[in-house]
Each structure stands twice: as structure tokens, then as C-alpha cells.
Amino acid sequence: MTDVTEVTDVTVTRLSREERAVRAKGTRTTVPRGCHDEWEPAADRKPIDLLEEQATTRVPELVPIRHGRMLVSPFTYYRGAALPMAADLASTKSSGITVQLCGDAHLSNFGFFGSPERHLFFDVNDFDETAPGPWEWDVKRLVASLEIAGRDNGYTSKERVAIVRRAVRSYRETMREFAAMSMLEVWYAHLDIDALLPEFEALLDPKKTPSVWRAIATARAHDNLQAFDKLAELVDGEPRIVHDPPLIVPVEHFVEGIDTEIRLQAVQTIIESYFDTLQPDRRYLLEQYRFAHLARKVVGVGSVGTEAWIALFLDHDHGSPLFLQVKQAEASVLERFTAPSTFANHGQRVVAGQRLMQAASDIFLGWERFSWQGSEADYYFRQLRDWKGSADIAGMTPAGMDLWARMCGWTLARAHARSGDRIAIASYLGKSDTFDCSVADFAVTYANQNERDFRALQDAVTSGRLAATTGM
């Protein structure tokens, strides 16, 4: 780990910018920038065993849905295989510079959302695995996802290499820009879609990048009213979340026989405890809504099987809806390869990591620990839909993925620059494309392994070792 301080017996002295830059540049001797293509699977590598291990802590009836979603393509497998890749990354070389990692920085975990000031931002949008660790791990998770998705989409090798290298170049050049800025300038930096940075604006073409263009055009429609139209119905004049098993199951189907008032009071107690984790102004805002209904809702790929709920609230005066997502937070997949979380609650770990990495975060982010059906777990709370949107990866043209990759690279550099030593990272990367090319080679190597792992999952399902439910 590259530290920005040197500890003596009596004082703590912060190294200067120049000293940190020189030290990081010197790291190239022991960890050359061209070595980041190096990776070989361990002799005892067993990714299917790791997936089975994860299944033991998840809702049993939902695990086959997770496997089914991972079976759609090598890319969907990759989305669900954060733990196997974390184990693989642990054996790779790093420059020793620690940042707050996303922990699962594949290209589908970047997207659009509404800032508290009602601007449309592009940023990292999934932090279930966030934890401190080597900055290279996020970069490698991103570039491998670009290579794998490009293969799924039928891009040529030349197109895929160009996309990956441009993503890493965007990260490298952006980090160098941030190294020259003050910390406050870095903190305020963001990708505002309404005032898109010039280098991306020229690439945003409805004909060449239709998937990205549609994602931007429709993001603002993904709000609470749209969610209400899709997820709720009126039952005896009262709004209720629809029953669409096994993907959406209202709470009363899990606690049959318990009086409705007792059930509501139990949920209200949990919600009030969550309120205590909010800032006072946001707690006051949420108190202007009444709780109406709760349902379990299956989401994503990798997180399928963890407890995930949606809670419907209604404005006391206007009756307008507000949906919150209540999502279980387990230990990050990175922790067994780095260090245990310093947070006693993994929901708080997710919230803290998100606030540190994002330019602006959901105003209702909070956390709580509570028991459900005899099992205690950590959870975090956030809005279900607040202009949230992501591009259709399978429908991306090469030009669209190139644009998306550059935006992801810029955003990841900004997130790392907020929490890590941007000066050291920039100095280590330098001006040449040595690191870019090396990591692009890693992406190819890992994509090849991912295809073998995908076939291993198919074999495990075919043999009956794993159960899978497809089409959901």
C-alpha cells in the first residue's frame, strides 16, 4: 500500500506531491506497467465451488434463478461471477496503491441517475462489493467486461481491442488531469449529461450510438410514477404492490396468519430505525410519507438470492408514490482477499463506499440490521428508481460501446481519485500507453477463461450438480 505519510516516533509528516510522484514512478521497477497482462489460473481454481458456497447464504428458491440468468451468455455469467474473479485478481500484481473499490466495476454497473439537484449524472451505480483495495482490480474488472461483451455482440478482435484500450486511456488521462487539480476540484467533478464533457459530446450520435442515446433519452422517465404504474395496483381502493411470483412477492405471502396491523407495526419499527441513519432534513422529508406496502423483488444477476425488497410509501397530502429498495448487504467478495470491513454493518459499508465514490448520491441512502424469519442480516436503503438508467449492452454498436467505455474510464478514475492517491496513480501510469496495452492483453486472457468457466456452469447444470431456472 502506498502511504502518503511517514510515521516517526514523535510526528506524522505528509509527503509532498513531488515525493509521492517519485516514489510511485519508482514502483515501475518492481511492478512494471507492462506486467499487468500476467495471469494464470491457479491449479486449485474452482469457480463453480465458489458459486455453490455463495448459494448457501441465499434464499434457496431463488438460487436457480441466479444460475439461470448467468446461463444466458458468457457476459451474464461474468456479471454473476464477482467472487471467482476477486479470487483471481488476488494473485495479480499491483502497484500497492489503495483506493475505495467499486468491487464489481463491469460496464453494466455504470449508468444514469438523478442528482439531488435534478441533473442527470453518469456514474458507478452498484456498490454491493465496495471495499478498499488495489485500484488495478476495478480497472481489470471493467476491461474484461468490455472484451467479453464485445465478443457476445459479435465485434471483431480489432474493434474490441480498440474499445478496451480507449477505456484504459480515458482512465489514465483523466487520472493525470485530476492529479493536477485541487482535492475540492476533484470532489466536484462529475459527468452531467445535460452539459456532457466535450470529448464525449462529439461521439454522442443517435445513429452511431443508438443504445446510449436511448438510455439518456428515457432515463428521466424512470421515476416513482413509472414504477408505480408497473409495480402497483389498487386493492379495495388502497395501493398495493403486485403479486408476480417468484420475482415479486408481497410480504403478506410470507407471514400468513399474522394480523395485518401487527405486520405493519413490525415493518414500521424497522423503517423508523432506518430513519435514524438519515440526515435530519432527509428524515423530515421522508416523514411526510406514510408506509403502504412491502414486497420481495428479485433484482440483477449476481445479487439474486440475497434478500431484496421494495417498500411503497405515499405522500400524506398528495398521495404520490415513493418506492425505496431495501437490499441485503453481505460481506464484500473482496474482503477475504484484502481485509475485513471496518464497518460493523455491511449496509453502512455500502452506503459509505457509495458516498465516497459517487459525485452525488441518493438522498435516501441509509442502513439497518434486522431479523427476518429468524435470520438477522444487514441491509441498505435507497430509492428504487430516480432517473436510473443503463444502456442495452447487447444492443450496443461498436461506436456505442466505445463511447460507453470512455465514459466508464473517466468515471472510474474520478471515483478512485476521490479516495486514493491520485498523484501516485497518475505518476505510476505515466504518459505512454504501456499500461493500456498490457491491461488490454489481460482482458483477452481473462475473457478466454471466462468462456471456459461459462461452459463449466453449463456442464454443472446439465449434470444436475446445480439447479437453474431459465427465462426469468
C-alpha positions in Angstrom: 0.0 0.0 0.0 1.4 3.4 -1.0 1.0 5.7 2.0 1.1 9.5 1.8 2.5 9.7 5.3 5.7 8.7 7.0 5.4 7.9 10.7 8.2 8.8 13.2 8.4 8.4 16.9 7.0 11.9 17.5 5.4 13.3 14.3 3.4 12.4 11.2 4.8 14.1 8.2 2.9 14.2 4.9 4.9 13.5 1.8 5.0 16.2 -0.8 3.4 15.9 -4.2 6.9 15.5 -5.7 7.9 12.8 -3.2 4.8 10.8 -3.8 5.2 11.1 -7.6 8.8 10.0 -7.4 8.0 7.1 -5.1 5.2 5.8 -7.4 7.2 6.2 -10.5 9.9 4.1 -8.8 7.4 1.3 -8.3 7.6 0.7 -12.1 11.0 -1.0 -11.3 9.4 -3.8 -9.2 6.0 -3.7 -10.8 6.5 -2.7 -14.5 3.5 -1.3 -16.2 3.8 -3.9 -18.8 3.3 -6.8 -16.3 -0.4 -6.3 -15.9 -1.2 -8.8 -18.6 0.2 -11.6 -16.5 -2.3 -14.0 -15.0 -2.6 -17.8 -14.9 -5.4 -19.8 -13.3 -4.4 -21.4 -10.0 -4.0 -25.1 -10.0 -6.8 -25.5 -7.4 -9.1 -22.9 -9.1 -12.7 -24.0 -8.7 -15.2 -21.2 -9.7 -18.3 -23.5 -9.5 -17.4 -24.3 -5.9 -17.4 -20.6 -5.1 -20.8 -20.2 -6.7 -22.1 -23.1 -4.6 -20.6 -21.5 -1.5 -22.4 -18.3 -2.1 -25.7 -20.2 -2.6 -25.6 -21.5 1.0 -26.3 -18.0 2.4 -29.1 -17.1 -0.1 -32.8 -17.7 -0.4 -32.9 -21.4 -1.6 -35.8 -21.0 -4.0 -34.1 -18.0 -5.8 -30.7 -19.6 -6.3 -31.8 -21.5 -9.5 -33.0 -18.1 -11.0 -29.5 -16.7 -10.4 -27.9 -19.6 -12.2 -30.4 -19.3 -15.0 -29.6 -15.7 -15.5 -25.9 -16.5 -15.5 -26.5 -19.1 -18.2 -27.8 -16.6 -20.8 -24.3 -15.8 -22.2 -20.7 -15.5 -21.2 -21.3 -11.9 -20.2 -24.2 -12.6 -17.9 -22.1 -15.4 -16.3 -19.3 -12.8 -15.8 -21.8 -10.4 -14.1 -22.6 -13.1 -11.5 -19.0 -14.2 -11.0 -17.6 -11.4 -9.0 -16.3 -13.8 -6.3 -14.4 -16.1 -8.7 -12.7 -13.0 -10.3 -11.9 -11.5 -7.0 -10.0 -14.7 -6.2 -8.2 -14.5 -9.5 -7.3 -10.8 -9.1 -5.8 -11.5 -5.7 -2.9 -13.3 -7.4 -2.2 -10.5 -9.8 0.5 -7.8 -9.4 -0.4 -4.3 -8.2 1.4 -1.1 -7.7 0.4 -1.1 -4.0 -1.8 2.0 -4.2 -5.1 1.5 -2.4 -8.4 3.2 -3.3 -12.0 2.6 -2.4 -13.0 0.0 -5.0 -16.4 -0.5 -6.6 -15.5 -4.2 -6.4 -17.7 -5.1 -9.3 -16.9 -2.5 -11.9 -18.2 -4.2 -15.1 -19.8 -2.0 -17.7 -23.4 -2.8 -16.7 -22.7 -1.3 -13.3 -22.3 2.2 -14.7 -25.3 4.2 -15.7 -27.5 7.3 -15.2 -29.3 8.6 -12.2 -30.8 11.9 -11.0 -28.7 14.0 -8.6 -30.4 15.8 -5.7 -30.2 19.0 -7.8 -32.2 17.2 -10.5 -29.4 16.9 -13.0 -28.8 13.6 -14.9 -25.5 12.2 -13.9 -23.5 9.3 -15.3 -21.7 7.3 -12.6 -21.0 4.0 -11.0 -24.3 2.7 -9.7 -23.6 -0.6 -7.8 -21.7 -0.8 -4.6 -22.6 -4.1 -3.1 -18.9 -5.2 -3.2 -17.3 -1.9 -2.4 -14.2 -2.1 -0.2 -10.6 -0.7 -0.1 -8.2 -2.4 -2.4 -5.7 -2.1 -5.3 -7.0 0.3 -8.0 -6.0 -2.1 -10.7 -8.7 -4.6 -9.7 -11.5 -2.3 -10.7 -9.8 -1.4 -14.0 -9.3 -5.1 -14.8 -12.9 -6.0 -13.9 -14.0 -3.2 -16.3 -11.8 -4.0 -19.3 -12.5 -7.8 -19.1 -16.3 -6.9 -19.2 -15.8 -4.9 -22.3 -13.9 -7.7 -24.1 -16.5 -10.3 -23.0 -19.5 -8.1 -24.0 -17.8 -7.2 -27.3 -17.5 -10.9 -28.1 -21.1 -11.6 -27.2 -22.1 -8.7 -29.6 -20.0 -10.1 -32.4 -17.4 -7.3 -32.6 -14.2 -8.0 -34.4 -11.0 -8.5 -32.5 -9.7 -5.2 -33.8 -12.9 -3.4 -32.6 -12.7 -5.0 -29.1 -9.0 -4.1 -28.6 -9.7 -0.5 -29.6 -12.6 -0.2 -27.2 -10.6 -1.7 -24.3 -7.6 0.5 -24.9 -9.7 3.6 -25.2 -11.3 2.9 -21.9 -8.0 2.5 -20.1 -6.6 5.5 -21.9 -9.6 7.5 -20.7 -8.9 6.3 -17.1 -5.1 7.1 -17.4 -5.5 10.6 -19.0 -8.3 11.5 -16.6 -6.3 10.5 -13.6 -3.4 12.7 -14.8 -5.8 15.6 -15.2 -7.1 15.1 -11.6 -3.5 14.8 -10.3 -3.1 18.5 -11.3 -6.3 19.6 -9.6 -7.0 20.5 -6.0 -8.9 18.0 -3.9 -12.0 20.2 -3.9 -12.0 20.3 -7.7 -11.8 16.6 -7.9 -14.6 16.2 -5.4 -16.9 18.4 -7.5 -16.1 16.7 -10.8 -18.9 14.8 -12.5 -20.4 13.8 -15.8 -23.5 15.9 -16.2 -25.4 14.6 -19.2 -27.1 18.0 -19.8 -23.6 19.5 -20.2 -21.7 16.5 -21.4 -17.9 16.9 -21.5 -16.7 17.9 -24.9 -14.8 14.7 -25.6 -18.0 12.7 -25.2 -20.4 15.1 -26.8 -18.9 14.8 -30.2 -19.3 11.0 -30.0 -23.0 11.1 -28.9 -24.8 10.4 -32.2 -28.3 8.9 -32.3 -27.4 6.9 -35.4 -24.0 5.6 -34.4 -24.7 5.1 -30.7 -28.4 4.4 -30.5 -28.3 2.3 -27.3 -26.6 5.0 -25.4 -28.8 7.7 -26.9 -32.0 5.8 -25.9 -30.7 5.3 -22.3 -30.1 9.0 -22.0 -33.4 9.9 -23.6 -35.5 7.6 -21.4 -33.7 7.9 -18.1 -35.9 10.7 -16.7 -39.0 8.6 -17.3 -37.7 6.0 -14.8 -39.2 7.6 -11.8 -41.6 6.7 -9.0 -44.7 7.3 -11.1 -43.4 4.9 -13.8 -42.5 2.4 -11.1 -46.0 2.7 -9.6 -47.7 2.0 -13.0 -45.6 -1.1 -13.4 -45.3 -2.5 -9.9 -48.6 -1.5 -8.1 -52.3 -1.8 -8.4 -55.3 -0.7 -6.4 -56.8 -3.3 -4.0 -60.0 -2.2 -2.2 -59.0 1.4 -3.0 -55.6 1.1 -1.4 -52.3 0.9 -3.5 -50.6 -2.5 -3.2 -47.5 -3.9 -4.9 -48.5 -6.6 -7.5 -48.1 -10.3 -6.8 -45.9 -11.8 -9.6 -44.2 -14.8 -8.1 -41.4 -15.7 -7.8 -40.0 -12.3 -8.9 -42.3 -10.1 -6.9 -44.0 -11.5 -3.7 -45.8 -9.2 -1.3 -44.9 -9.5 2.4 -48.2 -11.0 3.4 -47.5 -14.2 1.5 -44.5 -14.8 3.8 -46.3 -14.1 7.1 -49.8 -15.6 6.5 -51.9 -15.8 9.6 -50.3 -12.7 11.3 -52.7 -9.8 11.9 -52.2 -7.0 9.3 -51.8 -4.3 12.0 -49.1 -6.3 13.8 -47.3 -6.9 10.5 -47.4 -3.2 9.6 -46.2 -2.2 13.0 -43.2 -4.5 12.7 -42.3 -3.0 9.4 -42.8 0.5 10.7 -40.4 -0.2 13.6 -37.7 -1.3 11.1 -38.3 1.8 8.9 -38.1 4.2 12.0 -34.7 2.6 12.8 -33.6 3.2 9.3 -34.7 6.9 9.6 -32.1 7.3 12.3 -29.3 6.8 9.8 -30.6 9.7 7.6 -29.5 13.3 7.8 -32.2 15.3 9.7 -33.5 17.2 6.6 -34.0 13.9 4.7 -35.6 12.2 7.7 -38.0 15.1 7.8 -38.7 14.7 4.1 -39.4 11.0 4.4 -41.7 11.6 7.4 -44.0 13.4 5.0 -44.8 9.9 3.5 -46.7 7.0 5.0 -45.7 3.4 4.6 -48.2 1.5 2.4 -46.8 -1.9 1.3 -43.7 -4.1 1.1 -42.7 -6.9 -1.3 -39.7 -9.0 -2.1 -38.4 -8.3 -5.6 -35.7 -10.2 -7.4 -33.1 -7.9 -9.0 -29.9 -8.2 -11.1 -27.8 -11.3 -11.7 -25.1 -11.6 -9.1 -27.2 -10.5 -6.2 -30.2 -12.8 -7.0 -30.9 -14.9 -3.9 -30.0 -12.2 -1.4 -33.0 -10.6 0.3 -34.1 -7.6 -1.8 -37.4 -5.8 -1.0 -39.3 -2.8 -2.3 -41.3 -0.6 0.0 -44.1 1.7 -1.2 -44.7 5.0 0.5 -47.4 7.6 -0.2 -47.3 11.3 0.3 -49.6 12.2 3.2 -51.2 15.1 1.3 -50.8 14.4 -2.4 -50.9 10.6 -2.4 -47.9 10.4 -4.9 -45.8 7.3 -4.6 -42.2 6.8 -3.4 -40.5 3.4 -3.8 -37.5 2.5 -1.7 -35.4 -0.6 -2.3 -34.3 -2.5 0.8 -31.4 -4.7 -0.1 -29.4 -7.2 1.9 -25.7 -6.4 2.2 -23.3 -9.4 2.8 -19.6 -9.1 3.3 -17.8 -7.9 0.1 -16.4 -10.6 -2.1 -13.1 -8.7 -1.8 -12.8 -8.9 2.0 -11.3 -12.5 2.1 -8.5 -11.3 -0.2 -7.9 -7.8 1.4 -9.1 -7.1 4.9 -12.4 -7.4 6.9 -14.6 -4.3 6.7 -14.1 -1.7 9.4 -17.9 -1.2 9.5 -19.9 -3.3 11.9 -22.9 -3.2 9.5 -22.4 -4.1 5.8 -25.3 -1.9 4.8 -23.3 1.0 6.2 -20.2 -0.2 4.3 -22.2 0.0 1.1 -23.5 3.5 1.9 -20.1 4.8 2.9 -18.4 3.4 -0.2 -21.1 4.8 -2.4 -20.9 8.3 -0.9 -17.1 8.3 -1.2 -17.0 7.2 -4.9 -20.0 8.9 -6.4 -20.2 12.6 -7.4 -23.7 12.8 -5.9 -25.6 10.1 -4.0 -29.3 9.2 -3.4 -30.7 11.4 -0.7 -32.4 8.4 1.0 -29.3 6.2 1.4 -29.3 4.6 4.8 -28.9 1.2 6.5 -30.2 -1.0 9.2 -29.8 -4.5 10.7 -33.0 -6.5 11.4 -34.2 -10.1 11.6 -36.5 -11.7 9.0 -38.0 -15.1 9.5 -35.5 -15.9 12.3 -32.3 -14.7 10.4 -30.6 -11.4 11.2 -28.9 -9.6 8.3 -27.6 -6.2 7.3 -29.5 -4.0 4.7 -29.2 -0.7 2.9 -32.0 1.5 1.7 -32.1 3.7 -1.4 -34.7 4.9 -4.0 -35.7 2.2 -6.4 -35.9 4.5 -9.4 -34.7 8.0 -9.6 -34.0 8.6 -13.2 -32.0 5.4 -13.1 -31.0 4.0 -16.5 -28.4 1.9 -18.2 -27.7 1.2 -21.9 -28.8 -2.0 -23.5 -25.4 -3.7 -23.7 -26.5 -6.4 -26.1 -27.9 -3.7 -28.5 -24.7 -1.6 -28.5 -22.9 -0.8 -31.7 -19.1 -0.8 -31.6 -19.3 3.0 -31.6 -21.8 3.0 -28.7 -19.6 0.7 -26.6 -16.6 2.8 -27.4 -18.4 5.8 -26.1 -19.7 4.0 -23.0 -16.2 2.6 -22.3 -14.6 6.1 -22.4 -17.3 7.4 -20.0 -16.7 4.4 -17.7 -13.0 5.0 -17.7 -13.4 8.7 -16.9 -15.9 7.9 -14.1 -13.8 5.2 -12.5 -10.7 7.5 -12.5 -12.8 10.2 -10.8 -14.1 7.7 -8.2 -10.6 6.4 -7.5 -9.1 10.0 -7.4 -11.6 10.9 -4.6 -10.4 8.1 -2.2 -6.9 7.2 -3.3 -3.6 9.0 -4.0 -4.4 10.4 -7.5 -0.9 11.8 -7.8 0.8 8.5 -7.2 -1.5 6.6 -9.6 -1.0 9.2 -12.3 2.7 9.1 -11.8 2.8 5.3 -12.0 0.7 5.3 -15.2 2.7 7.9 -17.0 2.1 9.3 -20.4 2.7 6.3 -22.6 0.1 3.5 -23.4 2.2 0.8 -21.9 -0.3 0.1 -19.1 -3.2 0.4 -21.6 -1.8 -2.3 -23.9 -0.9 -4.6 -21.0 -4.3 -4.5 -19.4 -5.9 -5.0 -22.9 -4.0 -8.2 -23.2 -5.2 -9.2 -19.7 -8.8 -8.7 -20.9 -8.3 -11.1 -23.7 -6.7 -13.8 -21.5 -9.5 -13.4 -18.9 -12.3 -13.4 -21.5 -10.9 -16.8 -22.7 -11.0 -18.1 -19.1 -14.5 -16.7 -18.6 -15.7 -18.7 -21.6 -14.3 -21.9 -20.0 -16.0 -21.0 -16.7 -19.3 -20.4 -18.6 -19.0 -23.9 -20.1 -18.3 -25.3 -16.6 -21.5 -23.7 -15.4 -23.4 -25.2 -18.3 -21.9 -28.6 -17.5 -22.8 -28.3 -13.8 -26.4 -27.6 -14.7 -26.6 -30.4 -17.3 -25.1 -32.9 -14.8 -27.6 -31.9 -12.1 -24.9 -30.5 -9.8 -26.6 -27.1 -9.9 -30.2 -26.2 -10.5 -31.2 -23.5 -12.9 -34.4 -21.8 -13.9 -34.2 -20.0 -17.2 -36.3 -17.4 -18.8 -36.7 -15.3 -15.7 
